[in-house]
Every structure is written in structure tokens, then in C-alpha cells.
Amino acid sequence: QVQLAESGGGLVQAGGSLRLSCAVSGRTVSSLHMGWFRQALGKEREFVAAIRWNGVNTYYADSVKGRFTISRDNAKNTVYLQMNSLKPEDTAVYYCASDPGSAYRLEVEEGYNNWGQGTQVTVSS
């Protein structure tokens, strides 16, 4: 059973940076597609970034391209989301999720079968 645990959220001023971590247990991160999603208060959960099992192919929502970077550390079995130039509209609960190799595009939720508990990111103006 894959378990995911996010950390690294917090309060930051606009223009600042945060790095979120997602510790994976139960399976090696290099055998999973991994994604980050977020949900702002009163809004639906949305895709943020994803990385394929090969560690090479990455995908980003248009709203975060050039500011966020997804990466992973196989030795630590952890996936990261480096968030720079943060904006108040980035405020949300951020979730990591794992896809064992479904046929779905990584930008949609349907292929992800394990989710973390989420970590709050608040960006003040």
C-alpha cells in the first residue's frame, strides 16, 4: 500500500518561495508517476505539476510554468515541488498523488489512486 506524506507548507509573502516535499512509502518513487494538485477554498481541486516514472518527463499547469519545478530524489523516495515567485492566488491546500501507470493523462485526477493528506500554502499580499 502506497502512502504519501506532504510537508513544507506555510505562510509566505508574495514573491517568496517554498519547497513542498512528498515522502513516499510502500513503493519506490521511480516506479510511479507522481503529481501535485491544489485546492483553494471554495474551488475545485486542480492540477499543478507531474513527473513520470522515468524522472524525465514533467508537466505543468500554465498558471505555474516558469515558477514551479517538480523533481524527485530516488534515494530519499521523495518528490518535491519548488515554488518560486509565489502569488496570493497560489494559496491553497497542496496534495501529492501517485499514479501506478494508468492510461490517463497525468494532468487529470482519474489515474491517481493514492493521495496525501495535504499541506496548506498561504501567500500574503
N, C-alpha and C positions, 0 to 999 in steps of 0.2 A: 504494500500500500504506500503510495507516494504521499508524503506530507511536505507542505510548504509553509515557511515562516518568514514573513516580511519584517523588516526593521529599517530604521533610518529616517522615518518621517519626523516632522516637527514644524515649528513656526520659523519662517524666514522672510526677510524683506524682499520686495520686488527687486529683481536684478541679481539676487543671490543664487546660491547653489545648494543642492542637497544630493546625496547619493543614497538610493534605496538598495537594500540587499534582500535577496530571497534565498534562504537556506533550504536546500532540497535534501530530503532523506527518503530512503526506501528504493531509490533507483539513481543511477548515475545521470548527472545533468546532460552528459554528452549523448545520451540515448533518447533525449526528449526535445521536442520543440517547446520553447518557453515564451510566455507572453506577459506583458504588463497591460493592465486595464485600469481605468479610474472611473469613479462615480462621484460627481458633485451633488450637493444637496438639492433634491428636487428634480434631478436629471437622471436619464438612463445611463447605465454603465457604457463606457466607450473604450475602444482600442487605443493604446498608446504606442506600444512597440513590441516587436517579437524577434526571436532569433531561432534559426533552425538548428536541428541536432548537430549539423556539421560545423556549427560555430562560425560559418562564413556568411550566410545569407541573413540579412537583417531587414526589418520593415518598420516604418514609422508612420504615424498619423501626420497629416500635413501640418497640423497645428503645433507639432513639436519638432519637426525636421530642422536640423541645424542647431537645436538647443539641447536635445536629449540624446543620450547614447546608451544602447543596451550592450552588455558584454557578459562574459561568464568566466569563472575560474574553475577549471575542472578539478584541480587539486583540492579546492575548498568545497566543491559541489554547490556552488553558489552562483546566482545570476544577479547582475547589478543593473540599476538604472541611474545613470549620472544625469542630473538635471541642472542645466545652467540657464542663466538669464530668465529666471522664473518670473512669471506674471501672476497677478491676482487670479486670473481665470484658470490657472493651473491648480487652484485649491480644490482638493478632492480627497477621497479615500482611494489609495492606490492598492491594487491587488496583483499578485503574480499568479500565474496559472500554468499548468503543464498539459501538453498535448502529446500522447504516446505515438503519434504517427497517423492521425486521421487523414481523410481525404479533403477536409475543409481547409479553406484559406486561413492563414494564421491571423488575419485581421478580424475574423468573426469568432464568437464565443463557442459555437457549437462543437468544435473539435476538442475543446479543453475539458478534461474530466477531473481535474484536481485544482483546487483554489486555496490560496492562503486566506488568513483572517482579515487582512487589510491593514494599512498603516496610513494615518492621517497626515496630509501635507497641507499646510496653510500658508499662503503667501499674502503678506500685508502690503498695502499700497503706500 
